[in-house]
Amino acid sequence: MLITAGVDIGSTASKSVILSGDKILAQVIGPSSTNPAKTAQEIYQRALSQAGVPEKEVAFVVGTGYGRAQVPFAHTNISELSCHGRGAHFALNSVRTVLDIGGQDTKVISIDQNGNLLDFAMNDKCAAGTGRFLEMMARVLDLGLAQLGEMHFQEGEPCVIGNMCSVFAESEVINLVNEGIPLPRIVKGLHLSLAGRVASLVKRVGMEPELVITGGVAKNRGVIDAIEGKLKLKITGFPDGVDPQIIGALGAALIARDQVRAQAK
């Protein structure tokens, strides 16, 4: 039984997947910290415990994400672009475009029929269009992230959030609150603002159906609705039991499996 693992150290959340063949034995998500090596060890040990697998039985570990070079027990580290493409294809092999909305950046990844990276575009210069943007705005509105998704579907026309810069958008939102604008209208405006930034990235790469969203923001139904409206398409959901937030770690575990099989030839 070949067992491999992927550890994805992101800017706001870290994930680990333990894989046996094509079966996911464990998937764990936890907060990132200022000590990536410690976070990696903790998230990996939690995954091993959940899987009921001793560490010595794991044949290969791949690190990915922002802190991929800080996973001390990893045999190698791989870019999250390749890992998200590989993981998304494994979970749903009809996928050709992957939209990864992370805490610090947003990536659009084009993959082939085997899950290999063809092209990508990335927004890593500004928090607008990322999970961090939504976290900032949720704090300003004194709402939880889950409430943002629910509020999106309440009555009211969306406000126009003109500033894409997170700092200026925050001031704009504070002004709207002080003007007595209902929160659902502001939330819809924020989601549309994020969706507009994401749509422009998608157009840079070119979109091939099917499109999926990975990362924690994929759990916000309001954002999904806004992006679908901007792109004029239905975003494909992952099968039941596959958390969109663990796709990078899943891809890393799959690449680890590939490495072991290649070495055995």
N, C-alpha and C positions, 0 to 999 in steps of 0.2 A: 504493500500500500504506500504510494508516493504522497507525502504530505509536504506542502509548501505554505508560505505565508507572505502576506503583503502588509506593510506598515506605511500609512499615509499621514505624514505630519503636516497638517495645514496651518494656516495663519490663525484660525479661531477654533477649529476642531481637529482632532486626530482620530484616525480609524485604523482598525486592524482586521484582517480576514485570514482565517485558517482554511486551507483547501485540501481536500483529498480527492484526487482525480477531478471529476466534474462536480463534486459535491462540496457545498460550503458547510464546514463543520462549526464555524463560529464567525460572528461579525460584531464588532464592538466599536462604539463611538464615545469619545470623551473630549473634554476641553483641552485645548493646547495651553502651554505655559511658557514662561521665559526660560525654561530649561528643556529644550527639545529632546535631549538624550534621555533624561529622566521620564519625560512624557512618553517617549517611544517604548521604553522598558515597561512602564506601567500598563500601557494600552495592550502591548503584546502579551504580557503575563495574564491580563484579564481574558484575552482571547484564547490563550492556551488552556486556562482554567475552564472556560465555557465549553471548549471543544473536548476537554478531558484527555488532552494530548501532552505527554512529557516533552520538554523543549528539545531533548536529544533526538526525538523522532522526526523533527522537522528537517527536511533535506536541504532546503534553500529558502532564504529570506530576501525579499527585495524591498528597499525603502523608496518612497516617493513623496511628493509634496514639497512645500517650502523648506522643511527641515530634513529632507532626504539624506543629506550628507551627515546628519547628526544622529543617525540610527546606528549605534555602535556595533550591534550584533548582525547587521545586514551583510549579506555576501556581496551585494552591489546595490547601486541606486539608479533609478530610471526616471526620466522626465515624466511629470504628471500628464503631459499631452498624450504620450504613448499609452500610459496606464489607463486613462479614462477611455480612450478609444478602444483598447483591448477589452476592458471590463464591460463597456456598454454593448459591444458586439457579442460577447459571451452571453450576456443577459437577454439580448434581443438581437438575433443575427441579421435582421432586416435593416438595422440602423445604418445610416450613412453620414449623418450630421449629429455631432454631440455639442451641446451648449452647456459648459461647465460654469456655473455661477458660484464662485467661492467667496470667502470672506474678504479677500483683498483684491481680487481681480476676476475678470470674466474672460473665458476662452471659447472660441468657436473652433471645433475640430472636425475636419473632413476625413473620413476613413473609407477604405475600400471594402470589398466583400469579405475580406478575411480579418477585418479590424485593424489593418495597418494604417498608420498616419499618412495622409496625402498632403494636407495643407492645414494651416491654422491662422487665426487672427486673435490678438490679445489686447485687452484694455488693462494695463497695469500702471498707468500714470495717475489715475484719479479713482477715488472710492465710488464715484457715481456709477451705477450699474452693477454694484456688488452687494454682498450680504452686509458688509460694514455700513453701507449707505442706509439700508433698511433698519439696522440696529440703531444708528444715530437718530433717525427720524422717529422710531418707536419711542426712544427715550424722551425726545422733545414733546411728543404727544402723550406721554405717560401711558403707553400701551405695551402689552406683550406682543412678541412677534406673531403668535398664533392669532391674536386679536386683529392684526392687520389683514390677514387673509380672510377672516370672517367679515370684517367691516367693508371690504371691497364690494361685497354683493348686496349691501344695503342701499336704500333709495338715495338718489341725489346725483346730479351731474358732476363729473370730475372737475376739479380745479385745474387750471393750467399752471404747472410749476415751470417757470421760464428758465431758471438757472440750473445748469447741469453740474456745476461745481457744488460739492457737498456742503461746503461752508456757507456759500451764498444761498443754497437751497434751504439750509437750516433756518437762516434769517427770514427767508420768504415764508416758510411754514409757520414760524412764530408770529409773523405779521398776520397771516390768515387766521390763526387761532384767536389773536387779539381782536380781529374784526368780527368774530363770532361765527365764522364759517363752520358748518357742521363737519365733524371729524370724518365721516365716510367720504365726503367730497374731497377732502384733503388727501386721504389715504389712496383713493382712486387716482388722483393726480400724481402722487408719488410713484405708484405702480406703473402708470403710463409713461412717466419720465424715465424710469428704469428700463421699461420695455423699448422705448425709443432708442436708448443707447445700445441696448442689446441687438435690436433689429439692424442698426447700421453696421455692427460688427459682422452679423450673419451675411449681409449683402456683400461685404468685402471678400469673404471666402467663397460665397456662392452656396446655395442651399440645395441639398439633394434629400428627398424624402427617404427614409423616415427620420424625423428629428426627435431627439430626447433631451431632457435636461437633467444634469447631474449636480450634486452639491446640495447643501442644506436648504437653499432658496427654492429648490424644486418642490419642497413641501408646502410652500405658500400658494394656495389655489388662486389667490388674487393676482399674483405675479404671472402665473401660468395663463390666466384668462387675458391679461393685458398683452402678453407677448403673442398669444394666438391672434388677438385682434390686429396687432401691428404687422404680423407676418402673413395674416390671412390663411392660416392653416391650423389643423388640429395636431397638437403635440402628442406624441405617443408616450404612454405610460409604461413603466417597467412591470413585469409580471408580479403577482402577489408574492410577498416574502423577500423581494429585492429592494432594499432601501437605496434610493438614489444617492445618498450621502456616502455610501461605502464603495461606489463604483471604482474609484481610483485605487483603493486598497485591494479590491478584487482583481483589477487588471494587473497590479503588482504581483499578486499571488500566482496569477496565470503565467506571467512572464517568468516567474521563478520556476514554475513547472516546465516551461519550455526550455529553460537553461539546463535543468537536470537531464531532460530527455536528449538534448543535443550533446551533452557531455557523455552520455551513455552509448552514443552511436560509434 
